């Protein structure tokens, strides 16, 4: 069983929901990655999404874009991140998800990429510019080593397609909560809540909400309609400010208040 599946089974048994933070690898120096992964795990992350800096990040908002630029200036590459995660893996027990784009994977070489992330202990990949119609480029290789492709749906995805996409995966379904790129949002409309509720009813796997979630109130509210949240820009911002107390408060609110019972 993949480590992601196991985690969601354990969360369900405990009547809890998932907090999945995102961090940009190499922001603050690649040497900080190990320490930051440990911080997030110790604060209660159910899994951790590790971003790969890329020069054309079409899904990323300003905060994550700037983190990617800082990381690239530090000399970070897909290969150096994989090497660093391989060293960190012996100390990290939660699932690790690699968030990247198609071009870096093509440049690296698909089979070599899959072999190396498997050796590094990666459990899942998020590739937002990979449509399901082109998944055969990489999914057969991922399946061979039990690495899950985490697929995304948006508010413009037809319901039939959401059902089809959810049936392809075993990890979780990443539901994009905004019409646009990542980054903080002041509020969400009724349309999103209805959409999350519908996706949760349709999906055969756990549903997580992500994009634009930045405070305790949003985490509480959106998690009531699905199985957890992914928080990216706010975590990146708090790491840059070295504000670990605020990060602790953000995650602890979920741990204390989002249990189902």
Secondary structure, DSSP 8 states (H G I E B T S, - for coil): --HHHHHHHHHHHTT--EEEEEEETTTT-GGGHHHHHHHHHHHT-SEEEEE---TT-TT--HHHHHHHHHHHHTT--HHHHHHHHHHHGGG--SEEEEEE-HHHHHHH-HHHHHHHHHHHT--EEEETT--GGGGGGTHHHHHHTT-EE--EE-TTS-HHHHHHHHHH-SSEEEEE-SSS-SS--S---HHHHHHHHHHHHH-SSEEEEESS--SHHHHHHHHTTSSEEEE-HHHHHHHHHT-HHHHHHHHHHHHHH----
